[in-house]
Amino acid sequence: MKRYGQLIGLKPEHYDEYVKAHADVWPGVLAKISECNIRNYSIYPTQFDDGHWYLFGYFEYTGGDFEADMARLSEDSDVKRWWKETDPCQVGLKNRKQGEWWKTMEEV
């Protein structure tokens, strides 16, 4: 099992919408997340001292091929529709790696 921590900005005008959506995540999205070996996935909104809102995401990956599982996740029709709803609420961080939407943090 490998733990992941990720960070992304949250547009303040979308805070309520984002929290409401995550209070009732679509069953197909939850099923695909589990099928792709992701466990204990949680997202925490917080406002930092800079006044901006951020989302901290945490999950545990239990599979053997992270890249393949993430590709399967991103190809799922329910997940694509979910991201179409939630991505406009988010702001990618400038210092994330190329190809990342959420900035992946290194565990210490």
Contacts in CASP RR format, 6 or more apart in sequence:
PFRMAT RR
TARGET T0000
AUTHOR 0000-0000-0000
METHOD contacts of the structure
MODEL  1
MKRYGQLIGLKPEHYDEYVKAHADVWPGVLAKISECNIRNYSIYPTQFDD
GHWYLFGYFEYTGGDFEADMARLSEDSDVKRWWKETDPCQVGLKNRKQGE
WWKTMEEV
1 39 0 8 1.000
1 60 0 8 1.000
1 61 0 8 1.000
1 62 0 8 1.000
2 60 0 8 1.000
2 61 0 8 1.000
2 66 0 8 1.000
3 58 0 8 1.000
3 59 0 8 1.000
3 60 0 8 1.000
3 61 0 8 1.000
3 107 0 8 1.000
4 57 0 8 1.000
4 58 0 8 1.000
4 59 0 8 1.000
4 60 0 8 1.000
4 61 0 8 1.000
4 104 0 8 1.000
4 107 0 8 1.000
5 56 0 8 1.000
5 57 0 8 1.000
5 58 0 8 1.000
5 59 0 8 1.000
5 104 0 8 1.000
5 105 0 8 1.000
5 107 0 8 1.000
6 56 0 8 1.000
6 57 0 8 1.000
6 58 0 8 1.000
6 102 0 8 1.000
6 103 0 8 1.000
6 104 0 8 1.000
6 105 0 8 1.000
7 54 0 8 1.000
7 55 0 8 1.000
7 56 0 8 1.000
7 57 0 8 1.000
7 93 0 8 1.000
7 102 0 8 1.000
7 103 0 8 1.000
7 105 0 8 1.000
8 54 0 8 1.000
8 55 0 8 1.000
8 90 0 8 1.000
8 91 0 8 1.000
8 92 0 8 1.000
8 93 0 8 1.000
8 101 0 8 1.000
8 102 0 8 1.000
8 103 0 8 1.000
9 52 0 8 1.000
9 53 0 8 1.000
9 54 0 8 1.000
9 55 0 8 1.000
9 90 0 8 1.000
9 91 0 8 1.000
9 92 0 8 1.000
9 93 0 8 1.000
10 18 0 8 1.000
10 45 0 8 1.000
10 53 0 8 1.000
10 54 0 8 1.000
10 55 0 8 1.000
10 89 0 8 1.000
10 90 0 8 1.000
10 91 0 8 1.000
11 53 0 8 1.000
11 88 0 8 1.000
11 89 0 8 1.000
11 90 0 8 1.000
11 91 0 8 1.000
12 52 0 8 1.000
12 53 0 8 1.000
14 88 0 8 1.000
14 89 0 8 1.000
15 45 0 8 1.000
15 53 0 8 1.000
17 89 0 8 1.000
18 45 0 8 1.000
18 55 0 8 1.000
18 86 0 8 1.000
18 89 0 8 1.000
19 45 0 8 1.000
21 85 0 8 1.000
21 86 0 8 1.000
22 43 0 8 1.000
25 82 0 8 1.000
26 78 0 8 1.000
26 81 0 8 1.000
26 82 0 8 1.000
28 78 0 8 1.000
29 76 0 8 1.000
29 78 0 8 1.000
29 79 0 8 1.000
29 82 0 8 1.000
32 72 0 8 1.000
32 73 0 8 1.000
32 76 0 8 1.000
32 78 0 8 1.000
32 79 0 8 1.000
33 41 0 8 1.000
33 73 0 8 1.000
35 72 0 8 1.000
36 69 0 8 1.000
36 70 0 8 1.000
36 72 0 8 1.000
36 73 0 8 1.000
37 61 0 8 1.000
37 62 0 8 1.000
37 63 0 8 1.000
37 64 0 8 1.000
37 69 0 8 1.000
38 59 0 8 1.000
38 60 0 8 1.000
38 61 0 8 1.000
38 62 0 8 1.000
38 69 0 8 1.000
38 73 0 8 1.000
39 59 0 8 1.000
39 60 0 8 1.000
39 61 0 8 1.000
39 62 0 8 1.000
40 58 0 8 1.000
40 59 0 8 1.000
40 60 0 8 1.000
41 57 0 8 1.000
41 58 0 8 1.000
41 59 0 8 1.000
42 57 0 8 1.000
42 58 0 8 1.000
42 59 0 8 1.000
43 55 0 8 1.000
43 56 0 8 1.000
43 57 0 8 1.000
43 58 0 8 1.000
44 55 0 8 1.000
44 56 0 8 1.000
44 57 0 8 1.000
44 58 0 8 1.000
45 53 0 8 1.000
45 54 0 8 1.000
45 55 0 8 1.000
46 53 0 8 1.000
46 54 0 8 1.000
46 55 0 8 1.000
46 56 0 8 1.000
47 53 0 8 1.000
47 54 0 8 1.000
48 54 0 8 1.000
55 90 0 8 1.000
55 102 0 8 1.000
57 102 0 8 1.000
61 69 0 8 1.000
63 69 0 8 1.000
73 79 0 8 1.000
74 80 0 8 1.000
87 101 0 8 1.000
90 101 0 8 1.000
92 101 0 8 1.000
92 102 0 8 1.000
92 103 0 8 1.000
93 103 0 8 1.000
95 103 0 8 1.000
96 102 0 8 1.000
96 103 0 8 1.000
96 104 0 8 1.000
97 103 0 8 1.000
97 104 0 8 1.000
END
